[in-house]
Amino acid sequence: MDLTASRASVAATTRTVPRGVTAASFVLGGTVLSLTGLTWDIQWHSDVGPDTFFTLPHLLLYSGSAFSGIASLVVVLLTTAAQRAGRPVDPTVGGRAVAVFGRTFAAPVGYLISGIGAASFLIYGLWDQWWHGLYGFDAVIASPPHIGLLLSITITMVGAVMVFAVVRSRTWGAAWALISLAVLLTFSTVTAIGLSQIDVGNLNTVTIGLSFLCVLIVVMGARLLDRPGGALGVAVAVAVLQGVYWWFSPWATRVYADSTGLPLRDYVVGVPGLPALMPMCLLLVAVVIEGLLVLGRRDGRSLKVFGLVAGAIGGLLVAALAPVQNNLLYGNGFPQVSGIVGTAVAGLVFGAAGGLLGVRFGGMLRHLAPVREGR
């Protein structure tokens, strides 16, 4: 992997891009493996129940973090070697290099974040092994080690977004940046489940959390590219992941249960857990955000105004349409009108906050490396 900037820019681009793709693709591929393991594990807990440390869904989770962590470590070591040899480090490979442990290592910031997530996953994985050895089967997915594992994978996914944000001016970099944001959004929906423990009357805190997360990441995509297609690209990638996992999760769970001789639960409804949690209105939200971005540029509106307005409308749509989606999938009817209205209003407020943060975070991603716009 060529991590140094050559004097001949054309030749450097020819050498750096393919090799940069290799390292970055391992990080992104690892996050996709982790996401696949998660959606399978959730379906396993829902349709079958007990698991152990060495079930196949867990192994996918572990291998995903291993791929991302090893790729990050290799890039850090190569960058450190290049810097110690006095060669200039190419900032388009993972971002600017930062000093770690004094000046012991030089780590591109994107790979540093993804590597930290993978390292913390290893620690929580050891805790999970001890947990299973002490208590045996996990009856639910929300055990303490699992929470740490999920947060660690999320950190790795943030690192993957940073890696591709650096090369957003290149076609493959922009496309993979949007895909990495979609993977992060899909994975982050699971963290919203924890909000169900917050009791605020008849408000649906999970839906409110999803409104915030969806708007945050979709607006980040729009701001990161800063041209038409960013928000819609994230939403399309999420829809593709949702469709694939809608088929994969129940199928893999059923086949694996049959192979291990474990029966399915009597009350299996046939609706995949994680894909059903993802808002199906996200494409509509993305179209609205794209339209508002075009209008904002035409009228010279500030990015803060765009973030607030787009976030508020997007959050309102996600929160208001969530009961419709749940009723279509599960046939449980609609909650009380006061709950729907209150949740929608809260979704609007938190969506506005998510839109504003999405603009700021997207701007931060754009400053990771001195990449020339429009290249």
C-alpha positions in Angstrom: 0.0 0.0 0.0 1.5 3.3 -1.1 0.8 5.8 1.7 3.2 8.5 0.5 2.6 11.4 -1.8 4.6 11.1 -5.0 6.1 14.1 -6.9 4.2 13.0 -10.0 0.6 13.5 -9.1 -0.9 11.5 -11.9 1.3 8.5 -11.2 0.6 8.8 -7.5 -3.1 8.8 -8.1 -2.8 5.7 -10.3 -0.9 3.9 -7.5 -2.7 5.2 -4.5 -6.3 4.7 -5.5 -6.4 0.9 -6.1 -4.3 0.3 -3.0 -6.3 2.7 -0.9 -9.4 0.9 -2.0 -8.0 -2.4 -0.8 -7.6 -1.3 2.8 -10.8 0.7 2.9 -12.8 -2.2 1.4 -11.7 -4.5 4.1 -12.9 -2.0 6.7 -16.3 -1.5 5.0 -16.6 -5.2 4.3 -16.0 -5.9 7.9 -18.8 -3.5 9.0 -21.2 -5.2 6.5 -20.3 -8.6 8.0 -21.0 -7.2 11.5 -24.3 -5.9 10.3 -25.2 -9.2 8.8 -24.3 -11.0 12.0 -26.4 -8.6 14.0 -29.6 -8.9 11.9 -29.2 -12.7 12.0 -28.5 -12.6 15.8 -31.6 -10.5 16.5 -33.8 -12.9 14.4 -32.2 -15.8 16.2 -33.2 -14.4 19.6 -36.7 -13.7 18.3 -37.4 -17.0 16.6 -35.3 -19.5 18.5 -34.0 -17.9 21.7 -30.9 -19.2 23.4 -27.4 -18.9 22.0 -23.8 -19.4 23.0 -20.6 -17.6 22.3 -19.8 -19.6 19.2 -23.0 -19.5 17.2 -22.7 -18.5 13.6 -24.3 -15.1 14.0 -21.8 -14.3 16.6 -18.9 -15.5 14.5 -20.0 -13.1 11.7 -20.0 -10.3 14.2 -16.5 -11.3 15.4 -15.1 -11.8 11.9 -16.4 -8.4 10.8 -14.6 -6.6 13.5 -11.5 -8.7 12.9 -11.4 -7.7 9.2 -11.8 -4.0 10.0 -9.4 -4.1 12.9 -6.6 -5.9 11.0 -6.9 -3.6 8.0 -6.8 -0.6 10.3 -3.7 -1.9 12.1 -1.9 -2.6 8.8 -2.5 1.0 7.6 -1.4 2.5 10.9 1.8 0.4 10.8 2.6 1.3 7.2 1.9 5.0 7.9 4.2 4.9 10.9 7.0 3.3 8.8 6.6 5.8 6.1 6.8 8.7 8.5 9.8 7.3 10.3 11.5 6.9 6.9 11.0 10.6 6.2 8.5 10.0 3.4 5.5 12.4 3.2 2.2 10.6 4.1 -0.6 10.8 1.7 -3.6 12.4 3.6 -6.1 10.9 1.2 -5.5 7.5 2.7 -7.7 7.6 5.8 -7.2 11.3 6.6 -4.4 13.2 8.2 -2.0 11.2 10.3 -2.2 11.9 14.1 0.4 10.9 16.7 -0.6 8.0 19.0 1.1 7.2 22.3 3.3 10.3 22.0 5.0 9.8 18.6 5.2 6.0 18.8 2.6 5.6 16.0 1.3 7.7 13.2 -2.3 6.8 12.5 -4.6 8.2 9.8 -7.6 9.5 11.7 -10.2 7.4 10.0 -8.3 4.1 10.5 -7.5 5.2 14.1 -11.2 5.4 14.9 -12.1 2.2 13.2 -9.2 0.5 14.9 -10.2 1.7 18.3 -13.7 0.3 17.8 -12.2 -3.1 16.8 -9.9 -3.1 19.8 -12.7 -2.3 22.2 -14.8 -5.0 20.5 -12.1 -7.5 21.4 -12.3 -6.5 25.1 -16.1 -6.8 25.1 -15.8 -10.1 23.3 -13.7 -11.5 26.1 -16.3 -10.2 28.5 -19.0 -11.9 26.5 -17.1 -15.2 26.6 -16.8 -14.9 30.4 -20.5 -14.0 30.6 -21.6 -17.1 28.6 -19.3 -19.3 30.7 -20.8 -18.0 33.9 -24.5 -17.8 32.9 -24.7 -20.0 29.8 -27.3 -19.1 27.3 -28.4 -15.5 26.7 -32.2 -15.3 26.9 -32.2 -11.8 25.3 -29.9 -9.8 23.1 -29.5 -6.9 25.5 -26.9 -8.4 27.9 -24.3 -6.0 29.2 -21.4 -7.4 27.0 -23.7 -7.2 24.0 -24.3 -3.5 24.6 -20.5 -2.9 24.6 -20.1 -5.0 21.5 -22.7 -3.0 19.7 -21.2 0.3 20.7 -17.7 -0.9 19.6 -19.0 -1.9 16.2 -20.7 1.5 15.8 -17.3 3.2 16.5 -15.8 1.1 13.7 -18.5 2.1 11.3 -17.9 5.8 12.1 -14.3 5.2 11.2 -15.3 3.6 7.9 -17.4 6.7 7.1 -14.4 8.9 7.9 -12.1 6.8 5.6 -14.4 7.3 2.6 -15.3 10.9 3.4 -11.6 11.8 2.8 -11.9 10.6 -0.8 -15.4 11.9 -1.5 -14.2 13.8 -4.6 -13.6 10.5 -6.4 -16.5 8.6 -7.8 -15.8 5.4 -5.8 -15.1 7.4 -2.7 -18.4 9.2 -2.8 -20.4 6.0 -3.5 -18.8 4.1 -0.7 -19.1 7.0 1.7 -22.9 6.9 1.2 -22.9 3.1 1.5 -20.9 3.3 4.8 -23.4 5.9 6.1 -26.3 3.5 5.1 -24.6 0.7 7.0 -24.2 2.9 10.0 -27.8 4.0 9.9 -29.1 0.4 9.6 -26.9 -0.7 12.5 -27.8 2.3 14.7 -31.5 1.5 14.6 -30.8 -1.3 17.1 -29.5 1.2 19.6 -32.8 2.9 19.5 -34.4 -0.2 21.1 -32.8 0.7 24.4 -34.9 3.9 24.5 -37.9 1.7 25.2 -36.8 1.6 28.8 -37.5 5.4 29.1 -41.1 5.9 30.3 -42.7 9.1 29.1 -46.3 8.2 29.1 -47.8 7.2 25.8 -45.0 8.6 23.7 -43.0 6.0 21.6 -39.4 6.7 22.6 -38.0 4.2 20.1 -39.8 6.0 17.2 -38.5 9.3 18.5 -35.0 8.0 18.6 -35.3 6.6 15.1 -36.5 9.9 13.8 -33.4 11.6 15.2 -31.0 9.0 13.9 -32.5 8.8 10.4 -32.5 12.5 9.9 -29.0 12.9 11.4 -27.4 10.4 9.0 -29.3 11.3 5.9 -28.6 15.0 6.3 -24.9 14.1 6.9 -24.9 12.4 3.5 -26.4 15.4 1.9 -23.9 17.8 3.5 -20.9 15.5 3.0 -21.3 15.5 -0.8 -22.8 19.0 -0.9 -24.5 18.3 -4.2 -27.7 16.6 -5.3 -27.9 12.8 -4.6 -26.2 12.6 -1.2 -29.4 12.1 0.9 -31.1 10.0 -1.7 -28.0 7.8 -2.1 -28.0 7.0 1.6 -31.8 6.2 1.5 -31.4 4.0 -1.5 -28.6 2.0 0.1 -30.6 1.6 3.2 -33.6 0.3 1.2 -31.3 -2.2 -0.5 -30.0 -3.4 2.8 -33.5 -3.6 4.2 -34.7 -5.7 1.3 -31.7 -8.1 1.4 -32.0 -8.7 5.2 -35.8 -9.0 5.0 -35.2 -12.2 3.1 -31.9 -13.3 4.7 -32.7 -13.0 8.4 -35.6 -15.5 8.6 -34.1 -17.8 6.1 -30.7 -18.1 7.8 -32.4 -18.5 11.2 -34.6 -21.3 10.0 -31.8 -23.2 8.2 -29.4 -22.8 11.1 -32.0 -23.9 13.6 -32.8 -27.0 11.6 -29.1 -27.9 11.3 -28.6 -27.6 15.1 -31.8 -29.4 16.0 -33.4 -26.5 17.8 -37.1 -25.7 17.2 -38.5 -22.4 16.3 -40.8 -20.7 18.8 -44.5 -21.3 18.5 -45.3 -17.6 18.1 -43.0 -16.7 15.2 -44.8 -14.1 13.1 -42.5 -14.2 10.1 -41.6 -10.5 10.1 -37.8 -10.0 10.3 -36.9 -8.0 13.4 -34.2 -5.5 12.3 -35.5 -4.8 8.7 -39.0 -4.2 10.1 -37.6 -1.6 12.6 -36.1 0.4 9.7 -38.4 3.2 8.5 -39.8 2.4 5.1 -40.5 6.1 4.5 -36.8 6.9 4.3 -36.9 7.4 0.5 -39.6 10.0 0.9 -37.7 11.7 3.6 -34.6 11.8 1.4 -36.5 13.3 -1.5 -37.9 16.0 0.7 -34.4 16.8 2.0 -33.0 16.9 -1.6 -35.7 19.3 -2.6 -35.1 21.5 0.4 -31.4 21.5 -0.4 -32.0 22.7 -4.0 -34.4 25.4 -2.8 -32.0 26.5 -0.1 -29.2 26.9 -2.6 -31.4 28.8 -5.0 -32.6 31.2 -2.3 -29.2 31.5 -0.6 -30.4 30.1 2.7 -27.8 29.2 5.3 -27.0 25.6 6.0 -28.3 25.9 9.6 -31.7 26.9 8.3 -31.6 24.0 5.8 -30.7 21.5 8.6 -33.4 22.7 11.0 -36.2 22.7 8.4 -35.2 19.5 6.6 -34.6 17.8 9.9 -38.0 18.9 11.3 -39.9 17.7 8.3 -38.0 14.5 8.1 -38.4 13.7 11.8 -42.1 14.4 11.6 -42.5 12.1 8.6 -40.6 9.2 10.3 -42.5 9.6 13.6 -45.9 10.1 12.0 -45.7 7.2 9.6 -44.2 4.7 12.1 -47.6 3.6 13.4 -48.8 3.0 9.8 -45.8 0.8 9.1 -46.3 -1.2 12.4 -49.9 -1.7 11.7 -49.2 -2.9 8.1 -46.6 -5.4 9.3 -48.0 -6.7 12.6 -51.7 -5.8 12.4 -51.8 -4.5 15.9 -53.9 -1.5 15.1 -53.0 2.1 16.0 -52.1 3.6 19.4 -54.1 6.4 21.0 -54.4 9.6 19.0 -52.6 11.5 21.8 -49.7 9.1 21.6 -49.4 9.5 17.8 -49.6 13.3 17.9 -47.2 13.6 20.8 -44.7 11.2 19.2 -45.0 13.1 15.9 -44.3 16.4 17.6 -41.4 15.0 19.5 -40.1 13.5 16.2 -40.3 17.0 14.7 -38.3 18.5 17.5 -35.6 15.8 17.7 -35.6 15.7 13.9 -34.7 19.4 13.8 -31.9 18.8 16.2 -30.7 15.8 14.1 -30.8 17.9 11.0 -28.7 20.7 12.6 -26.2 18.1 13.9 -26.2 16.4 10.5 -25.1 19.6 8.8 -22.4 20.2 11.4 -21.1 16.6 11.4 -21.2 16.5 7.6 -19.1 19.7 7.5 -16.6 18.1 9.9 -16.3 15.1 7.6 -15.5 17.4 4.7 -12.5 18.8 6.6 -10.8 15.5 7.3 -8.4 16.0 4.5 -7.4 18.7 2.0 -9.2 17.1 -0.9 -9.9 19.4 -3.9 -13.6 19.7 -4.5 -15.0 18.8 -7.9 -12.1 16.6 -8.8 
